[in-house]
Amino acid sequence: MGKEVDYQNRDRFIQLGIAISTLRRIRGLSQEKLAEKAGISRSLLSNIEAPNMAYSFSLNVFYNIADALEIEPEKLIKASVFPETVIKK
């Protein structure tokens, strides 16, 4: 975790962090609450969500976050605009 991100993946990690942050806020969760539900530290979640910072993290952490946000992992990875079915959980 936290390894340097390859240049070609930088924007992907940034976009994923923004999607996680956005959906967390839509769900009405603080970073502390989401981190607790996902079984990770708040500082790790903060690094993942930090805008303009590409932070590498494991698939295990990604799946835990997706589960905590009640979204299928493939929808979270593709997220740029959330459909109504995701927002209204």
Long-range contacts (C-beta under 8 A, 24 or more apart in sequence): 1-44, 1-56, 1-57, 1-58, 1-61, 2-47, 2-55, 2-56, 2-57, 3-56, 4-56, 5-54, 5-55, 5-56, 9-54, 10-54, 11-54, 13-54, 13-55, 13-56, 14-51, 14-52, 14-53, 14-54, 15-80, 16-48, 16-62, 16-76, 16-77, 16-79, 17-48, 17-49, 17-50, 17-51, 17-53, 17-55, 18-49, 18-51, 19-76, 19-79, 19-80, 20-45, 20-48, 20-49, 20-65, 20-69, 20-76, 21-49, 21-51, 22-79, 22-82, 23-69, 23-71, 23-76, 23-79, 23-82, 23-86, 24-49, 24-69, 26-82, 26-87, 27-69, 27-70, 27-89, 29-69, 34-65, 34-68, 34-69, 37-68, 38-64, 38-65, 38-67, 38-68, 39-64, 40-64, 40-65
